[in-house]
């Protein structure tokens, strides 16, 4: 009898060790995301949800799409093309999925409604197993929304979706870093203009989200390098010199502010980070501020050296001629206000409320 008990205990210990090993292997195989960008608390009370117009509007919008199916594509291309050219229209339509999954992730965190989590799961898995990165940052800049959607929901996603999303983001980040690092220095062309701002944004957001120290350090190195390449010590940007347009100043700065916000959530302050030239992101925002509050004005694209700007002006696209509208910088300054409260008065002057996703994602002003 004693021998039988010992054998049973031995088998029990073996099963326990096997189960623990399986759990450890399972844990090792599962991708992990570190919550970093959004301060939106999980499972807010219904009272808070109902009282906050920004949350209510976002949830209502997502609710109307809760049964939508993803329109994932293997390729997207809008850069350098006009509406109805190539796959421009199909790409713009498909890209709406990216914003929807971000908003659904925020709606889920605000309400706890599993329908919104299922939408994120469905869309995230479809896109991360279908889309093939082109490493064109203009075509891919909106993947920041996919990264945010994963960032917000990773802990609750099925393993297959979590692993697919983590692998996709890692592939994208590593591909962009490799592309930037293989360019000869000093960087020229679209490796020092707004294209590079979008590359740096995607690298920073992705690296912090998958919490990869090596990639995070690369992101910071590339951020500081780009500050020196793109921003002059007085705060003006390369794109302003080339395009003669404040539209492109916001294209330079908004991705960099977004990258800095991802860093801030990991206790890294990139706003005053100084390049060897002395340039900082803060100085660039300060340079744009007089135009944003209307003490300075600017006629757009008058002396642009880029032929595509003239093409878009001739096609009648809004914003490519006439005086710059400061409201075009509203989202930029609302993002910047989350980095430094000094920019909050500018943001509120341009728009009393930020975009709904930002109001839910980062509802509080910077401390």
Protein Blocks (a to p, Z undefined) as FASTA:
>chain_A
ZZmmmmmmmmmmmmmmmmmmmmmmmmmmpccdddfkbmcdghiafklmmmmmklmmmmmm
mmmmmmpccfbdfbdcfehpaehiajlmmmmmmmmmmmmmmmmmmmmmmnopaklmmmmm
mmmmmmmmmbccehiaklmmmmmmmmmmmmmmmmmgcfklmmmmmmmmmmmmmmmmmmmm
mpccddehjllmmmlmmmmmmmmmmmmmnopaklmmmmmmmmmmmmmmmpcfkopafklm
mnopaklmmmmmmmmmmmmmmmmmnopafklpccfkopafklmmmmmmmmmnopaccdeh
klccbfklmmmmmnopghiacjddfklmmmmmmmmmmmomklmmmmmmmombdcfklmmm
mmcccZZ
